[in-house]
Amino acid sequence: MFGTEKINLCVEQGYEMKRPSLIHIRAEEIESKNNIRLGEKVESIADGKWNVR
C-alpha cells in the first residue's frame, strides 16, 4: 500500500466547535504489513481490519 515511503501527517480538527485538537498519523509498511498509528490525546473508538483494494 505505501511501498517504501512512510507517511507522516498532522491533522487539525474541532476548530469550528471551539475544541481544537491535533491528530498525528504515521503509516508505513513493516514486514509486508501496513502499520497505521494515531497519536496525541486520541481516544480509541473502534478496531478492526481494513481491506484495501
C-alpha positions as CSV (number, residue, x, y, z in Angstrom):
1,M,0.0,0.0,0.0
2,F,2.7,2.5,1.0
3,G,5.7,1.0,-0.8
4,T,8.9,2.1,0.8
5,E,7.5,5.5,1.7
6,K,6.5,6.4,5.2
7,I,3.5,8.8,5.7
8,N,3.5,11.3,8.5
9,L,0.5,13.7,8.9
10,C,-0.7,16.2,11.4
11,V,-4.5,16.7,11.2
12,E,-6.2,19.7,12.8
13,Q,-9.8,19.2,13.9
14,G,-12.5,20.8,16.1
15,Y,-11.8,24.4,15.4
16,E,-15.3,25.3,14.3
17,M,-16.6,23.7,17.5
18,K,-14.1,25.6,19.6
19,R,-12.5,22.3,20.7
20,P,-9.3,22.4,18.7
21,S,-7.0,19.3,18.7
22,L,-4.3,17.7,16.6
23,I,-4.1,14.1,15.5
24,H,-0.7,12.7,14.5
25,I,-0.8,9.9,11.9
26,R,2.0,7.7,10.8
27,A,1.7,4.9,8.2
28,E,4.3,2.6,6.9
29,E,4.8,-1.0,5.7
30,I,6.6,-3.3,8.2
31,E,7.3,-6.9,7.3
32,S,4.8,-6.8,4.4
33,K,2.0,-5.5,6.8
34,N,0.6,-2.0,6.9
35,N,1.2,-0.3,10.2
36,I,-1.0,2.8,10.9
37,R,-0.6,4.7,14.2
38,L,-2.6,7.6,15.6
39,G,-1.5,9.7,18.5
40,E,-1.8,12.7,20.7
41,K,-4.8,12.5,23.0
42,V,-6.9,10.3,20.7
43,E,-9.5,8.1,22.2
44,S,-9.8,4.8,20.5
45,I,-13.4,4.1,19.5
46,A,-13.0,1.2,17.2
47,D,-10.6,-1.5,16.0
48,G,-10.6,-4.0,13.1
49,K,-9.1,-4.8,9.7
50,W,-9.1,-2.7,6.6
51,N,-9.4,-4.4,3.2
52,V,-7.7,-2.1,0.7
53,R,-8.4,-2.8,-2.9
